[in-house]
Amino acid sequence: MGVEGIRVDQLSKRYRYEWIFRGVSLQIAAGEKVVITGSNGSGKSTLLKVLSGILPQTDGTLHYRFGGKDVDIEEVYRFLSFVAPYMELPEELSVRELIHFHFQFKSLLPGLTERDVLAITYLESHGDKLVSELSSGMKQRLKLALALFSDVPLVLLDEPTSNLDLQGVDWYLELIARYANDRTVIVCSNDAREYAFCTKNIAISVYK
Ligand SMILES: Nc1ncnc2c1ncn2[C@@H]1O[C@H](COP(=O)(O)OP(=O)(O)OP(=O)(O)O)[C@@H](O)[C@H]1O
């Protein structure tokens, strides 16, 4: 029986002739908090996308085990939520509609309601606004809340505090502490504040 979490063996990714990372082997246990660090353009987002199953690797293998079962790479999206600057929200829905829509596909964490999601994101008075009408910080809070309030074992966060002010960063850290305790979190970041809770560091430069 495998260990709960993610196991990666000799993972490599190349875009045309450019190797982005080579020979990444690691084990991420269930509940572990991991940060991927590296300079701009070093491959953090690429590694996160490969770990999520969105992007195919060039070489190597990925094994996922969640809820006591091995999970196929094609099915892994069901077990994760993903926040990234390059992932857009549907702009034509209202905030309330988007929350309702999202939680038809992912279960809400037990004990929470869609109304709680609005309240916790401080968007109660903006529920009828279109997503396109939100400020960039409001959109980021909404993205983070949809991801962290989804009942999934794996949360992937690429630059989670982009567009957040200092208060927003504190809000995000509280959310992680309160709702992500028992879940695996992988953060791509170069901002120490947003990964202070991480206990394992994957430095992309090691795999060049
Ligand atoms: N779809 C693509 N096709 C070809 N090359 C790509 C593609 N996506 C990314 N790259 C290249 O892969 C390298 C790593 O990009 P990536 O976005 O993973 O870096 P990053 O560490 O997340 O950067 P940043 O800190 O700026 O967000 C860059 O050289 C980039 O140009």
The ligand as an SDF file (V2000), in Angstrom:
LIG
                    3D

 31 33  0  0  0  0  0  0  0  0999 V2000
    3.6450   27.1820  -23.0770 N   0  0  0  0  0  0  0  0  0  0  0  0
    4.9550   27.3980  -23.1120 C   0  0  0  0  0  0  0  0  0  0  0  0
    5.6860   27.1580  -24.2110 N   0  0  0  0  0  0  0  0  0  0  0  0
    7.0220   27.3630  -24.2370 C   0  0  0  0  0  0  0  0  0  0  0  0
    7.7330   27.8080  -23.1660 N   0  0  0  0  0  0  0  0  0  0  0  0
    7.0590   28.0630  -22.0570 C   0  0  0  0  0  0  0  0  0  0  0  0
    5.6400   27.8740  -21.9400 C   0  0  0  0  0  0  0  0  0  0  0  0
    5.2560   28.2160  -20.6860 N   0  0  0  0  0  0  0  0  0  0  0  0
    6.3560   28.6040  -20.0320 C   0  0  0  0  0  0  0  0  0  0  0  0
    7.4470   28.5090  -20.8400 N   0  0  0  0  0  0  0  0  0  0  0  0
    8.8400   28.8260  -20.4660 C   0  0  0  0  0  0  0  0  0  0  0  0
    9.1860   28.0320  -19.3440 O   0  0  0  0  0  0  0  0  0  0  0  0
   10.0440   28.7750  -18.4730 C   0  0  0  0  0  0  0  0  0  0  0  0
    9.4680   28.7200  -17.0610 C   0  0  0  0  0  0  0  0  0  0  0  0
    8.2390   29.4530  -16.9930 O   0  0  0  0  0  0  0  0  0  0  0  0
    7.3420   29.4450  -15.6760 P   0  0  0  0  0  0  0  0  0  0  0  0
    6.1380   30.2780  -15.9580 O   0  0  0  0  0  0  0  0  0  0  0  0
    7.1430   28.0570  -15.2270 O   0  0  0  0  0  0  0  0  0  0  0  0
    8.3080   30.1950  -14.6420 O   0  0  0  0  0  0  0  0  0  0  0  0
    8.0380   30.7650  -13.1720 P   0  0  0  0  0  0  0  0  0  0  0  0
    9.1840   30.3430  -12.3180 O   0  0  0  0  0  0  0  0  0  0  0  0
    6.6770   30.3780  -12.7270 O   0  0  0  0  0  0  0  0  0  0  0  0
    8.1050   32.3340  -13.4480 O   0  0  0  0  0  0  0  0  0  0  0  0
    7.4830   33.6160  -12.6600 P   0  0  0  0  0  0  0  0  0  0  0  0
    8.1790   33.7240  -11.3360 O   0  0  0  0  0  0  0  0  0  0  0  0
    7.8630   34.7420  -13.5830 O   0  0  0  0  0  0  0  0  0  0  0  0
    5.9960   33.3970  -12.5750 O   0  0  0  0  0  0  0  0  0  0  0  0
   10.1720   30.1550  -19.0690 C   0  0  0  0  0  0  0  0  0  0  0  0
   11.3860   30.2090  -19.8160 O   0  0  0  0  0  0  0  0  0  0  0  0
    8.9860   30.2590  -20.0130 C   0  0  0  0  0  0  0  0  0  0  0  0
    9.2440   31.1010  -21.1070 O   0  0  0  0  0  0  0  0  0  0  0  0
  1  2  1  0
  2  3  1  0
  2  7  2  0
  3  4  2  0
  4  5  1  0
  5  6  2  0
  6  7  1  0
  6 10  1  0
  7  8  1  0
  8  9  2  0
  9 10  1  0
 10 11  1  0
 11 12  1  0
 11 30  1  0
 12 13  1  0
 13 14  1  0
 13 28  1  0
 14 15  1  0
 15 16  1  0
 16 17  2  0
 16 18  1  0
 16 19  1  0
 19 20  1  0
 20 21  2  0
 20 22  1  0
 20 23  1  0
 23 24  1  0
 24 25  2  0
 24 26  1  0
 24 27  1  0
 28 29  1  0
 28 30  1  0
 30 31  1  0
M  END
$$$$
